[in-house]
């Protein structure tokens, strides 16, 4: 096999592994939610919740990755931190949108991504409540339950549906809400679903025209940002540099610069 073919085969293998594990973990936590919650605690603030199923999901994901790829590094939101020697690192969010999960709302997902020194190689986001599995591989495009997806084609900012999220920290959340209030009249409307990875996938599928947020974790961003980018979205920070956990904007290419300018304007 050529070097290119070997690289593509690796991406496909990582993507398929992420898909399988995300579905298994997501179905497990959904079944657990139906049976009821026993252990709910908080982390960075009183609104930043974690459940026994966040931890159980992360344990399952780490075990499955380690079984198949024992030399890979793994970093998880709930504390997983395994060193590796292969050059591949996994970023795991065992339940993204735990508040939704706590309240038995459908908008939570399991996000798993594999990355190398050049960024994300492959990723999957599974939404148990809807049975939707989003995935992408570097250079392979993005899919929803195996079907190719693409971003929206809206060109008019005033007609754009924009998703966002708010910080768990009260002062940040207040500032973010005030910013949204300053520009909501300049777009079609705002949506706040409560899970960054799912928001990114909604942008990838053209269900929203754009999504932006700040103060994420790397596990929130890795899989969904790749899925959005492979679906044709432009991704970056509010100034157009590379997307990063501290600041991410995802939009169809026609809207990106317009929305970035608006966010900067109302943030000044």
MIVEXKE-454586 format. One record per residue (C-alpha): residue in three letters; residue number from 1; x, y, z. Coordinates in nm, 4 decimals. Example, Ala and Ser with C-alpha at 12.3 -4.5 7.8 and 13.67 -1.06 7.14 Angstrom:
BEGIN
  residu  num         u         v         w
     ala    1    1.2300   -0.4500    0.7800
     ser    2    1.3670   -0.1060    0.7140
END
This chain:
BEGIN
  residu  num         u         v         w
     unk    1    0.0000    0.0000    0.0000
     unk    2    0.1118    0.3564   -0.0641
     unk    3    0.1703    0.6009    0.2178
     unk    4   -0.1548    0.7796    0.1314
     unk    5   -0.3493    0.4534    0.1296
     unk    6   -0.2008    0.3531    0.4646
     unk    7   -0.2952    0.6894    0.6146
     unk    8   -0.6504    0.6599    0.4833
     unk    9   -0.6770    0.3060    0.6171
     unk   10   -0.5700    0.4281    0.9614
     unk   11   -0.8298    0.7056    0.9545
     unk   12   -1.0997    0.4591    0.8528
     unk   13   -0.9994    0.2192    1.1290
     unk   14   -1.0013    0.4928    1.3941
     unk   15   -1.3324    0.6280    1.2683
     unk   16   -1.5009    0.2886    1.2800
     unk   17   -1.3669    0.2250    1.6289
     unk   18   -1.4936    0.5624    1.7507
     unk   19   -1.8348    0.4895    1.5986
     unk   20   -1.8669    0.1491    1.7632
     unk   21   -1.7585    0.2660    2.1055
     unk   22   -1.9686    0.5829    2.0992
     unk   23   -2.2796    0.3818    2.0160
     unk   24   -2.2083    0.1243    2.2861
     unk   25   -2.1420    0.3879    2.5516
     unk   26   -2.4414    0.5966    2.4466
     unk   27   -2.6824    0.3046    2.4592
     unk   28   -2.5471    0.2123    2.8024
     unk   29   -2.5990    0.5588    2.9493
     unk   30   -2.9450    0.5917    2.7936
     unk   31   -3.0485    0.2633    2.9546
     unk   32   -2.9020    0.3841    3.2834
     unk   33   -3.0954    0.7096    3.2656
     unk   34   -3.4198    0.5197    3.2178
     unk   35   -3.3429    0.3190    3.5314
     unk   36   -3.2826    0.6346    3.7385
     unk   37   -2.9901    0.8292    3.8829
     unk   38   -2.8370    0.7617    4.2236
     unk   39   -2.5198    0.9720    4.2337
     unk   40   -2.5302    1.3302    4.1065
     unk   41   -2.2555    1.5698    4.2142
     unk   42   -2.1050    1.8948    4.0842
     unk   43   -1.7625    1.9999    3.9567
     unk   44   -1.6581    2.3536    3.8613
     unk   45   -1.9823    2.5192    3.9773
     unk   46   -2.3227    2.4317    4.1184
     unk   47   -2.4577    2.4016    3.7624
     unk   48   -2.1735    2.1809    3.6335
     unk   49   -2.3126    1.8369    3.7152
     unk   50   -2.1620    1.4901    3.6850
     unk   51   -2.3411    1.1578    3.7306
     unk   52   -2.2405    0.7973    3.7893
     unk   53   -2.3077    0.7365    3.4203
     unk   54   -2.0563    1.0007    3.3074
     unk   55   -1.7933    0.8025    3.4949
     unk   56   -1.9228    0.4621    3.3831
     unk   57   -1.9287    0.5754    3.0211
     unk   58   -1.5713    0.7016    3.0409
     unk   59   -1.4545    0.3746    3.1974
     unk   60   -1.6197    0.1754    2.9182
     unk   61   -1.4722    0.3973    2.6466
     unk   62   -1.1218    0.3843    2.7929
     unk   63   -1.1421    0.0057    2.8253
     unk   64   -1.2566   -0.0407    2.4664
     unk   65   -0.9906    0.1886    2.3216
     unk   66   -0.7186    0.0264    2.5307
     unk   67   -0.8254   -0.3204    2.4173
     unk   68   -0.7916   -0.2287    2.0504
     unk   69   -0.5128    0.0302    2.0635
     unk   70   -0.3066   -0.0163    2.3808
     unk   71   -0.0318    0.2240    2.2715
     unk   72   -0.2590    0.5250    2.2231
     unk   73   -0.2968    0.8102    2.4707
     unk   74   -0.6435    0.8806    2.6131
     unk   75   -0.7700    1.2017    2.7745
     unk   76   -1.1226    1.2166    2.9152
     unk   77   -1.3380    1.4834    3.0737
     unk   78   -1.3863    1.2793    3.3896
     unk   79   -1.0169    1.2319    3.4565
     unk   80   -0.8837    0.9668    3.2188
     unk   81   -0.5211    1.0478    3.1405
     unk   82   -0.3341    0.7607    2.9776
     unk   83    0.0035    0.8205    2.8165
     unk   84    0.0747    0.6653    2.4797
     unk   85    0.3602    0.5959    2.2426
     unk   86    0.1809    0.5598    1.9068
     unk   87    0.1376    0.9285    1.8232
     unk   88   -0.2424    0.8936    1.8379
     unk   89   -0.4363    1.0541    2.1232
     unk   90   -0.8053    1.0079    2.2044
     unk   91   -1.0257    1.2866    2.3405
     unk   92   -1.3338    1.1571    2.5191
     unk   93   -1.6494    1.3276    2.6423
     unk   94   -1.8483    1.0416    2.7958
     unk   95   -2.1689    1.2457    2.8216
     unk   96   -2.1697    1.5870    2.6578
     unk   97   -2.4717    1.7772    2.7842
     unk   98   -2.4950    1.6189    3.1277
     unk   99   -2.7573    1.8731    3.2370
     unk  100   -2.9800    1.7505    2.9539
     unk  101   -2.9073    1.3949    3.0660
     unk  102   -2.9927    1.4839    3.4262
     unk  103   -3.3317    1.6210    3.3216
     unk  104   -3.3988    1.3380    3.0723
     unk  105   -3.3884    1.5820    2.7823
     unk  106   -3.2793    1.4346    2.4475
     unk  107   -2.9956    1.6739    2.3626
     unk  108   -2.6943    1.4903    2.5028
     unk  109   -2.4332    1.2841    2.3265
     unk  110   -2.1161    1.0785    2.3530
     unk  111   -1.8176    1.2325    2.1737
     unk  112   -1.4995    1.0412    2.0860
     unk  113   -1.2126    1.1671    1.8685
     unk  114   -0.8672    1.0461    1.7695
     unk  115   -0.5956    1.2994    1.6910
     unk  116   -0.2330    1.3204    1.5870
     unk  117    0.0145    1.6068    1.5756
     unk  118   -0.1735    1.7678    1.2873
     unk  119   -0.5148    1.7687    1.4544
     unk  120   -0.8172    1.5430    1.4641
     unk  121   -0.7965    1.2293    1.2517
     unk  122   -1.1409    1.0813    1.3124
     unk  123   -1.4373    1.1363    1.5368
     unk  124   -1.7859    1.0227    1.6224
     unk  125   -2.0736    1.1803    1.8126
     unk  126   -2.3660    0.9578    1.9083
     unk  127   -2.6998    1.0988    2.0260
     unk  128   -2.8751    0.8124    2.2074
     unk  129   -3.2196    0.9715    2.2317
     unk  130   -3.2485    0.9982    1.8532
     unk  131   -3.0253    0.7087    1.7516
     unk  132   -2.8140    0.9451    1.5421
     unk  133   -2.4487    0.8652    1.4817
     unk  134   -2.2432    1.1450    1.3271
     unk  135   -1.8888    1.0734    1.2201
     unk  136   -1.6039    1.1964    1.0034
     unk  137   -1.2520    1.1102    0.9048
     unk  138   -0.9853    1.3503    0.7875
     unk  139   -1.0376    1.3904    0.4131
     unk  140   -1.3298    1.1455    0.4103
     unk  141   -1.6298    1.3744    0.4535
     unk  142   -1.8936    1.3552    0.7252
     unk  143   -2.1930    1.1267    0.7666
     unk  144   -2.5088    1.0848    0.9709
     unk  145   -2.6020    0.7190    1.0128
     unk  146   -2.3879    0.6438    0.7102
     unk  147   -2.5337    0.9104    0.4789
     unk  148   -2.3232    1.2064    0.3674
     unk  149   -2.4168    1.5410    0.5209
     unk  150   -2.3367    1.8999    0.4319
     unk  151   -2.3686    2.2434    0.5853
     unk  152   -2.6381    2.4970    0.5065
     unk  153   -2.6306    2.7343    0.2106
     unk  154   -2.7806    3.0418    0.3802
     unk  155   -2.5995    3.3579    0.2728
     unk  156   -2.7971    3.6308    0.4506
     unk  157   -2.6958    3.6845    0.8130
     unk  158   -3.0429    3.8179    0.8913
     unk  159   -3.1868    3.4811    0.7859
     unk  160   -2.9385    3.2669    0.9805
     unk  161   -3.0276    3.0359    1.2678
     unk  162   -2.7408    3.0450    1.5166
     unk  163   -2.6705    2.8011    1.7990
     unk  164   -2.4625    2.8862    2.1025
     unk  165   -2.3866    2.7717    2.4547
     unk  166   -2.3201    2.9315    2.7902
     unk  167   -2.0520    2.8792    3.0521
     unk  168   -2.1101    2.7007    3.3811
     unk  169   -1.9536    3.0017    3.5550
     unk  170   -2.2281    3.2542    3.6513
     unk  171   -2.0354    3.5706    3.5603
     unk  172   -1.9365    3.4355    3.2198
     unk  173   -2.2911    3.3129    3.1553
     unk  174   -2.4301    3.6571    3.2367
     unk  175   -2.1888    3.8249    2.9957
     unk  176   -2.2654    3.5718    2.7218
     unk  177   -2.6407    3.6200    2.7627
     unk  178   -2.5997    3.9968    2.7402
     unk  179   -2.3975    3.9584    2.4194
     unk  180   -2.6668    3.7401    2.2627
     unk  181   -2.9287    4.0014    2.3578
     unk  182   -2.7270    4.2631    2.1665
     unk  183   -2.7310    4.0732    1.8382
     unk  184   -3.0394    3.8493    1.8398
     unk  185   -3.2321    4.1045    1.6322
     unk  186   -2.9688    4.0800    1.3573
     unk  187   -3.0165    3.7061    1.2921
     unk  188   -3.3211    3.4868    1.2336
     unk  189   -3.3041    3.3423    1.5848
     unk  190   -3.0840    3.1820    1.8489
     unk  191   -3.0871    2.8215    1.9689
     unk  192   -2.9260    2.6955    2.2900
     unk  193   -2.9429    2.3136    2.3000
     unk  194   -2.6896    2.2432    2.5740
     unk  195   -2.4240    2.0151    2.4222
     unk  196   -2.1352    2.1521    2.2181
     unk  197   -2.0628    1.8327    2.0256
     unk  198   -2.4266    1.7988    1.9198
     unk  199   -2.4422    2.1675    1.8232
     unk  200   -2.1389    2.1185    1.6001
     unk  201   -2.3056    1.8202    1.4346
     unk  202   -2.6258    2.0180    1.3831
     unk  203   -2.4200    2.2777    1.1971
     unk  204   -2.2589    1.9998    0.9952
     unk  205   -2.6008    1.8675    0.8955
     unk  206   -2.7368    2.2124    0.8028
     unk  207   -2.9894    2.2123    1.0864
     unk  208   -2.8447    2.5401    1.2072
     unk  209   -2.6464    2.7838    0.9976
     unk  210   -2.3794    2.8508    1.2584
     unk  211   -2.2655    2.7760    1.6115
     unk  212   -2.0293    2.9574    1.8448
     unk  213   -1.9131    2.9160    2.2021
     unk  214   -1.6291    2.9874    2.4439
     unk  215   -1.4568    2.8120    2.7347
     unk  216   -1.5002    2.4546    2.6120
     unk  217   -1.2860    2.1540    2.6906
     unk  218   -1.0826    1.9907    2.4119
     unk  219   -1.3063    1.6820    2.4362
     unk  220   -1.6121    1.9007    2.3659
     unk  221   -1.4637    2.0264    2.0418
     unk  222   -1.2480    1.7597    1.8797
     unk  223   -1.4975    1.5233    1.7149
     unk  224   -1.7676    1.7765    1.6334
     unk  225   -1.5314    2.0330    1.4842
     unk  226   -1.3911    1.7716    1.2451
     unk  227   -1.7418    1.6559    1.1515
     unk  228   -1.8465    2.0154    1.0790
     unk  229   -1.5331    2.0887    0.8788
     unk  230   -1.5636    1.7696    0.6750
     unk  231   -1.9278    1.8640    0.6053
     unk  232   -1.8140    2.1871    0.4423
     unk  233   -1.8327    2.4293    0.7334
     unk  234   -1.5640    2.6858    0.7939
     unk  235   -1.4312    2.6651    1.1472
     unk  236   -1.2177    2.9052    1.3467
     unk  237   -1.2122    3.1437    1.6374
     unk  238   -1.3895    3.4801    1.6348
     unk  239   -1.0970    3.6379    1.4478
     unk  240   -1.0741    3.3654    1.1839
     unk  241   -0.7697    3.1892    1.3274
     unk  242   -0.7820    2.8170    1.4049
     unk  243   -1.0682    2.6930    1.6203
     unk  244   -0.9680    2.6294    1.9803
     unk  245   -1.1477    2.5228    2.2986
     unk  246   -1.1384    2.8776    2.4318
     unk  247   -1.3198    3.0181    2.1307
     unk  248   -1.4922    2.8451    1.8398
     unk  249   -1.7145    2.9592    1.5550
     unk  250   -1.8529    2.7170    1.2961
     unk  251   -2.0616    2.8351    1.0017
     unk  252   -2.1174    2.7782    0.6355
     unk  253   -1.8461    2.9642    0.4421
     unk  254   -2.0799    3.2407    0.3251
     unk  255   -2.1746    3.3364    0.6805
     unk  256   -1.8514    3.2886    0.8729
     unk  257   -1.6955    3.6316    0.8265
     unk  258   -2.0311    3.8091    0.8708
     unk  259   -2.1029    3.6351    1.1989
     unk  260   -1.7468    3.6680    1.3258
     unk  261   -1.7635    4.0447    1.2690
     unk  262   -2.0983    4.0653    1.4479
     unk  263   -1.9709    3.8696    1.7495
     unk  264   -1.6639    4.0930    1.7738
     unk  265   -1.8814    4.4032    1.7424
     unk  266   -2.1200    4.3112    2.0231
     unk  267   -1.8359    4.1851    2.2412
     unk  268   -1.6468    4.5157    2.2313
END
